[in-house]
Amino acid sequence: MIIHYLIIFLLLTISMGAYIKWAKKYGLIDKPNERSSHERPTVRGGGIIFPVAVLCWGLLFDHSAWPLIISIILIGGIGFLDDRYSLHQLPRLAVQSISVFILLYFVEAFELPYLFIGVGFILITGWLNAFNFMDGINGISVLYAASVMAGVYVYRESVTHVPDSFMFATGIALVVFAFVNLKKKAIAFAGDVGSLSLGLLIAYFIADLIITTGRWEFILFLGVYGVDSVMTIMHRLKRGENIFEAHRSHLYQYLANELKISHVTVSFLYAALQFVIILGFLFIPLQIAWIYTIATLVVLVGIYESATYLMTQKMKIH
């Protein structure tokens, strides 16, 4: 068993090094602009190792999980093409929708009433786009994903479809990617291939946890990102902005760009806050879990609004 994890680590490490060389040769580079949070050209698409990790896991551990593997490869593939060629929204949306439906099939969501299937599709699609947009500073996606995965691992006895081997394989991919992303000057960014495939992986963990336990409250595992994304969209709509255009309006972007707090520090802050919220479920009776969930979301909204207001006032003064 250990030799299998070592093989995955070596394959991912080699793949990452080879990809970075290839990306530099063919110009797959993110160049800074006025909306960027980085200051130097950086390789885009390093998150390609997440679909590779899932494929390796399927070949080495579980030959029956092909619906899950195909969904991750599909969404990662369309993300890679978008990184490479800047695709039109229609093929992106079509492949993304297919991937989400395959994922719902794999977690046996189609055994639920149609209403729940529709809600699940909308929520996962919204989550994917939120996770994609939130991937804006060094380390934030990899650390946030690690915090959610660690939380799922705590509750793994309730998750029937997520074997430890899958979490370990995904964790190895996070470690390898962290070596090139979780630093002051990142060597590579995840790109759409990374953020979409990693976002779908997280959606799989949470969807399976919710369906298996029947507890919708586990949506709180995505609370920090969710509140930042939704509140940012609401503020941008209020200002009359196009919410589909690139921007630097997320709270974490204000912290990193306006207050000049280290990217890695902000990323750790987001991940740590999410993990603490997840651990809260260990001390809350199931009977009042819904109260904990709603109260936590209200507090997160309060934190977002207060921090955004204070920073906005500070920016006006300067």
C-alpha positions as CSV (number, residue, x, y, z in Angstrom):
1,M,0.0,0.0,0.0
2,I,2.7,2.5,0.9
3,I,4.5,1.8,-2.3
4,H,1.4,2.9,-4.2
5,Y,1.4,6.3,-2.5
6,L,5.2,6.6,-3.2
7,I,4.5,5.9,-6.8
8,I,1.8,8.6,-6.9
9,F,4.1,11.1,-5.2
10,L,6.9,10.4,-7.7
11,L,4.6,10.5,-10.7
12,L,3.0,13.8,-9.6
13,T,6.4,15.4,-8.8
14,I,7.8,14.4,-12.2
15,S,4.5,15.6,-13.9
16,M,4.7,18.9,-12.2
17,G,8.3,19.5,-13.2
18,A,7.6,18.5,-16.8
19,Y,4.5,20.6,-17.0
20,I,6.3,23.7,-15.7
21,K,9.0,23.3,-18.4
22,W,6.4,22.7,-21.1
23,A,4.3,25.7,-20.0
24,K,7.3,28.0,-20.1
25,K,8.3,26.8,-23.5
26,Y,4.8,27.3,-25.0
27,G,3.9,30.5,-23.2
28,L,1.3,29.3,-20.8
29,I,2.0,32.2,-18.4
30,D,-0.1,34.5,-16.3
31,K,1.2,38.0,-16.9
32,P,0.3,40.6,-14.2
33,N,-2.3,43.3,-15.0
34,E,-4.2,45.9,-13.0
35,R,-6.6,43.3,-11.6
36,S,-3.9,40.7,-10.7
37,S,-2.7,40.0,-7.2
38,H,0.8,38.9,-8.4
39,E,3.6,41.0,-9.7
40,R,5.6,38.8,-12.0
41,P,4.8,36.3,-14.9
42,T,3.9,32.9,-13.4
43,V,3.2,29.5,-15.0
44,R,-0.6,28.9,-15.3
45,G,-2.2,25.5,-15.1
46,G,-0.1,23.7,-12.5
47,G,-3.3,22.3,-11.0
48,I,-3.2,19.8,-13.9
49,I,-1.8,17.3,-11.3
50,F,-5.2,17.0,-9.6
51,P,-6.8,15.1,-12.5
52,V,-3.5,13.2,-12.9
53,A,-3.7,12.2,-9.2
54,V,-7.3,11.0,-9.5
55,L,-6.3,8.9,-12.6
56,C,-3.4,7.4,-10.7
57,W,-5.6,6.6,-7.8
58,G,-8.1,4.8,-10.0
59,L,-5.4,2.8,-11.7
60,L,-3.7,1.8,-8.5
61,F,-6.5,1.5,-6.0
62,D,-10.1,1.5,-7.3
63,H,-11.1,0.3,-10.8
64,S,-14.8,0.7,-10.1
65,A,-14.8,4.5,-9.5
66,W,-14.6,5.5,-13.2
67,P,-17.6,7.8,-13.1
68,L,-15.8,10.0,-10.5
69,I,-12.5,9.8,-12.4
70,I,-14.2,10.7,-15.7
71,S,-16.0,13.7,-14.2
72,I,-12.7,15.1,-12.7
73,I,-10.8,14.5,-16.0
74,L,-13.6,16.1,-18.1
75,I,-13.8,19.2,-16.0
76,G,-10.0,19.4,-15.7
77,G,-9.7,18.9,-19.4
78,I,-12.0,21.8,-20.4
79,G,-10.2,23.9,-17.8
80,F,-6.9,23.2,-19.4
81,L,-8.2,24.0,-22.8
82,D,-9.6,27.3,-21.4
83,D,-6.2,28.1,-19.9
84,R,-4.6,27.4,-23.2
85,Y,-7.0,28.9,-25.7
86,S,-9.6,31.0,-23.7
87,L,-12.7,29.1,-24.8
88,H,-16.2,30.5,-25.3
89,Q,-18.5,30.1,-22.3
90,L,-20.8,27.6,-24.0
91,P,-18.4,24.6,-24.3
92,R,-17.1,25.4,-20.8
93,L,-20.7,25.3,-19.3
94,A,-21.7,22.2,-21.3
95,V,-18.7,20.1,-20.1
96,Q,-19.0,21.5,-16.6
97,S,-22.7,20.5,-16.5
98,I,-21.9,17.0,-17.8
99,S,-19.2,16.6,-15.1
100,V,-21.6,17.7,-12.3
101,F,-24.3,15.3,-13.5
102,I,-21.8,12.4,-13.6
103,L,-20.7,13.3,-10.1
104,L,-24.3,13.4,-8.9
105,Y,-24.8,9.9,-10.4
106,F,-21.7,8.6,-8.6
107,V,-22.9,9.8,-5.2
108,E,-26.3,8.2,-5.9
109,A,-28.1,11.5,-5.9
110,F,-30.4,10.3,-8.6
111,E,-32.1,8.1,-6.0
112,L,-33.4,11.3,-4.4
113,P,-36.4,13.4,-5.5
114,Y,-35.9,15.5,-8.6
115,L,-36.1,18.7,-6.5
116,F,-33.0,17.7,-4.6
117,I,-31.2,16.8,-7.8
118,G,-31.9,20.2,-9.2
119,V,-30.8,22.0,-6.0
120,G,-27.6,19.9,-5.9
121,F,-26.8,20.7,-9.5
122,I,-27.3,24.4,-8.9
123,L,-25.3,24.4,-5.7
124,I,-22.3,22.4,-7.1
125,T,-22.3,24.6,-10.3
126,G,-22.3,27.7,-8.1
127,W,-19.6,26.3,-5.9
128,L,-17.3,25.5,-8.9
129,N,-17.5,29.0,-10.2
130,A,-17.0,30.5,-6.7
131,F,-14.0,28.3,-6.1
132,N,-12.6,29.2,-9.5
133,F,-13.0,32.9,-8.9
134,M,-11.5,32.6,-5.4
135,D,-8.2,31.2,-6.7
136,G,-6.5,34.6,-6.7
137,I,-3.6,34.6,-4.3
138,N,-0.7,32.2,-3.6
139,G,-1.7,29.2,-1.5
140,I,-5.4,30.0,-0.9
141,S,-6.9,27.2,-2.9
142,V,-4.5,24.5,-1.8
143,L,-4.8,25.4,1.9
144,Y,-8.6,25.8,1.8
145,A,-8.9,22.4,0.1
146,A,-6.6,20.9,2.7
147,S,-8.7,22.3,5.5
148,V,-12.0,20.9,4.0
149,M,-10.4,17.5,3.3
150,A,-9.0,17.3,6.9
151,G,-12.5,18.1,8.1
152,V,-14.0,15.3,5.9
153,Y,-11.4,12.9,7.2
154,V,-12.5,13.6,10.7
155,Y,-16.0,12.5,9.7
156,R,-14.9,9.7,7.4
157,E,-16.7,7.0,9.3
158,S,-20.0,8.6,8.1
159,V,-18.8,8.9,4.5
160,T,-19.3,5.5,2.9
161,H,-18.1,6.3,-0.6
162,V,-14.9,8.1,0.1
163,P,-12.1,5.6,0.9
164,D,-9.0,6.7,2.8
165,S,-6.8,5.9,-0.2
166,F,-8.7,8.6,-2.3
167,M,-8.2,11.3,0.3
168,F,-4.5,10.3,0.7
169,A,-3.9,10.4,-3.1
170,T,-5.6,13.9,-3.3
171,G,-3.6,15.0,-0.2
172,I,-0.4,14.0,-2.0
173,A,-1.4,16.1,-5.0
174,L,-2.0,19.1,-2.6
175,V,1.4,18.7,-1.1
176,V,3.1,18.6,-4.5
177,F,1.2,21.6,-5.7
178,A,2.0,23.5,-2.5
179,F,5.7,23.2,-3.3
180,V,5.2,25.5,-6.3
181,N,2.3,27.6,-5.2
182,L,2.4,28.1,-1.4
183,K,5.2,30.7,-1.2
184,K,5.8,34.4,-1.5
185,K,6.7,34.2,-5.2
186,A,4.7,31.3,-6.6
187,I,6.3,29.2,-9.4
188,A,2.9,28.1,-10.7
189,F,-0.8,28.9,-10.4
190,A,-3.5,26.3,-10.4
191,G,-5.3,27.8,-13.5
192,D,-8.8,26.7,-14.5
193,V,-7.7,23.1,-14.9
194,G,-6.7,23.1,-11.2
195,S,-9.4,25.2,-9.6
196,L,-12.2,23.4,-11.5
197,S,-11.0,19.9,-10.8
198,L,-10.1,20.7,-7.2
199,G,-13.4,22.4,-6.8
200,L,-15.3,19.3,-8.1
201,L,-13.2,17.1,-5.8
202,I,-14.3,19.1,-2.8
203,A,-17.9,19.1,-4.0
204,Y,-17.7,15.3,-4.2
205,F,-16.5,15.1,-0.5
206,I,-19.2,17.3,0.8
207,A,-22.0,16.0,-1.4
208,D,-21.3,12.4,-0.3
209,L,-21.1,13.5,3.3
210,I,-24.5,15.3,3.1
211,I,-26.2,12.5,1.2
212,T,-24.8,9.8,3.4
213,T,-25.7,11.5,6.7
214,G,-28.8,13.3,5.5
215,R,-27.5,16.5,7.3
216,W,-27.6,19.6,5.1
217,E,-25.7,21.4,7.8
218,F,-22.4,20.0,6.4
219,I,-22.7,22.7,3.7
220,L,-21.0,24.8,6.3
221,F,-17.7,23.0,5.4
222,L,-17.7,25.6,2.5
223,G,-18.9,28.5,4.6
224,V,-15.9,30.8,4.5
225,Y,-15.5,30.7,0.7
226,G,-19.3,30.7,0.2
227,V,-19.9,33.9,2.3
228,D,-17.0,35.7,0.7
229,S,-18.2,34.8,-2.8
230,V,-21.9,35.6,-2.3
231,M,-21.3,38.8,-0.4
232,T,-18.8,40.0,-3.0
233,I,-21.3,39.3,-5.8
234,M,-24.0,41.3,-3.9
235,H,-21.6,44.2,-3.4
236,R,-20.6,44.2,-7.1
237,L,-24.2,44.1,-8.2
238,K,-25.0,47.0,-5.9
239,R,-22.2,49.0,-7.6
240,G,-23.5,48.1,-11.0
241,E,-20.5,46.0,-12.0
242,N,-20.3,43.1,-14.4
243,I,-19.9,40.1,-12.0
244,F,-18.4,38.0,-14.8
245,E,-15.4,40.3,-15.3
246,A,-12.2,39.8,-13.5
247,H,-11.8,42.0,-10.3
248,R,-10.0,42.5,-7.0
249,S,-13.1,42.9,-4.8
250,H,-13.0,39.8,-2.6
251,L,-12.2,40.3,1.0
252,Y,-9.0,38.2,0.8
253,Q,-7.9,40.4,-2.2
254,Y,-8.4,43.6,-0.1
255,L,-6.3,42.0,2.7
256,A,-3.5,41.0,0.3
257,N,-3.5,44.0,-2.1
258,E,-4.7,47.0,-0.1
259,L,-3.4,46.1,3.4
260,K,-0.3,44.4,2.0
261,I,-0.7,41.3,4.2
262,S,1.3,38.4,2.9
263,H,-0.6,36.1,0.5
264,V,0.5,33.1,2.5
265,T,-0.7,34.7,5.7
266,V,-4.1,35.5,4.3
267,S,-4.4,32.0,2.8
268,F,-3.6,30.4,6.2
269,L,-6.2,32.7,7.8
270,Y,-9.0,31.6,5.5
271,A,-8.1,27.9,5.8
272,A,-7.7,28.0,9.6
273,L,-11.0,29.8,10.1
274,Q,-12.8,27.2,7.9
275,F,-11.1,24.3,9.8
276,V,-12.1,25.7,13.2
277,I,-15.7,26.0,12.0
278,I,-15.6,22.4,10.8
279,L,-14.3,21.2,14.2
280,G,-17.2,23.0,15.9
281,F,-19.4,20.2,14.7
282,L,-17.6,17.8,17.0
283,F,-18.9,19.7,20.0
284,I,-22.4,20.5,18.8
285,P,-25.3,18.0,19.4
286,L,-26.9,17.0,16.1
287,Q,-30.2,18.3,17.3
288,I,-29.0,21.9,17.2
289,A,-26.5,21.6,14.3
290,W,-28.9,23.7,12.2
291,I,-28.7,26.5,14.7
292,Y,-24.9,26.3,14.7
293,T,-24.8,26.4,10.9
294,I,-27.1,29.4,10.6
295,A,-25.4,31.3,13.5
296,T,-22.0,30.7,12.0
297,L,-23.1,32.0,8.6
298,V,-24.5,35.1,10.2
299,V,-21.3,35.7,12.1
300,L,-19.3,35.2,8.9
301,V,-21.4,37.7,7.1
302,G,-20.9,40.2,10.0
303,I,-17.1,39.7,9.8
304,Y,-17.1,40.2,6.0
305,E,-19.2,43.4,6.2
306,S,-17.3,44.8,9.1
307,A,-13.9,44.1,7.5
308,T,-15.0,45.4,4.1
309,Y,-16.4,48.6,5.6
310,L,-13.2,49.3,7.6
311,M,-10.9,48.7,4.7
312,T,-13.1,50.8,2.4
313,Q,-13.0,53.7,4.8
314,K,-9.2,53.3,5.1
315,M,-8.8,53.4,1.3
316,K,-11.0,56.5,1.1
317,I,-8.7,58.3,3.7
318,H,-5.6,57.4,1.7
